[in-house]
Amino acid sequence: MRSFAFGLLAVAIVAEVVATSALRASDGFTRLVPSLIVVAGYGLSFYLLSLTLRTLPVGIVYAIWSGAGIVLITAVAAFLFKQVPDLPAVLGMGLIVAGVVVLNVFSKVSAH
């Protein structure tokens, strides 16, 4: 059941990254198709997050969701929008990833 929850979490992260990417293209919600992608992506993401919380602790779920989302949306922005992160941004994201790893590997809050 836990592996299924992590699978749902992975899909939730992808949906959030797609929605965030479309947010820029929505031009302040003035363009219909990108706006619909934003609403559907965030809706799906939050729905799937709610399902993962049946099995996994909220702190762990949110740490993974937000940390992975930050790193992935930064990669998408670099690729699609040429917004390449500088060294401090990369180091900061490394610290975020390290924090998520510490929570998952060493925390007693984790449902291991």
N, C-alpha and C positions, 0 to 999 in steps of 0.2 A: 504493500500500500504506500509506503514511503517513497519508493522509486516512482510510482505513478504521480504522487504529489510533486516530486521534483520535475517530472516531465511536464506537468501542468504549469509549474513555475517557469520553466524554460519557454513555453509557448506564451505565457503572460509577458515575459520580458521582451520577446520578439514583437508581440502586439504593441507594447508600449513604445518600442523603438520605431516601429513603422508609424504609429500615431504621431510621435514627436517629430519625425522627419516630415510628415505631411503637414504639420502645423505651420511650418514656414511657407509651404506652397499654398496654404489656404488664404494667405494674404489678409490676415485679420478676419477670417471667416467670410470673406467676400467671394470666394470661389467655391462652387458647390461640391465638386467631386473631392478635392482635397479636404474640405470641411467634413464631408461624410466619412472619409477615411479616418480622420482624427477622432470623431465621435465613436465610430465602430471599433477602432483600435483601442481606445481608452476603455470603452465599455467592456470589450472582451478581456482586456488585461485585468481590470478590477474584478470582473466576475471570476476569472480563473484564480486570481489571488485569494478571493474569498473561499474557493474550494480547497486550496492548499492549506488554509488555516484550520481545516478540520483535522489535519494530521500533524502539521509542523507548527512550532512556536512562532508567534507573530514577529518577534524580534529577529529571528533567523530569516524568516521569509522576507521581511522588509529589507534587511541588510543585503541579502543576495539580490533581490529585485532592484533596489536602488543602485547598488554598487555596479552590478552588471549593466544596468541601463545607462549609467553615466559613461562607462567605458565604451559600450557599443555605440551610443549616440555620438560620442566624440569621434569614433572611427568612421561612422557614416558621414558626419559633417566634414571630416577631412577628405573623404573620397568624393562626396557629391557636391559639397559647397566650397571646397578648397580652404576650409578653416582648420589649418594644421596646428595642433597644440604645440606650445613651446615647452622647453625643458621643465619649468616649474609645474606646468599642467600635467605633464607625463609623470613627474615624481609624485604629485598629489594623487593622481589616479592609482599609482602603485601603492600608496599608503592606504587608499580605500580598499583595494583588492587584498592587501595584507590584513586589514582589519576584518574583512569578511572571512578570510581563511582562519584567523585567530578565533573568531566567534564559532565557526563550525568545528574546528579541530579541538580547541581547548576549553570552550565554555561548557559549564554544566547545564546551561539553559537549553542547549541543543538537544534534540530528541534522538540521540545516537543510541 
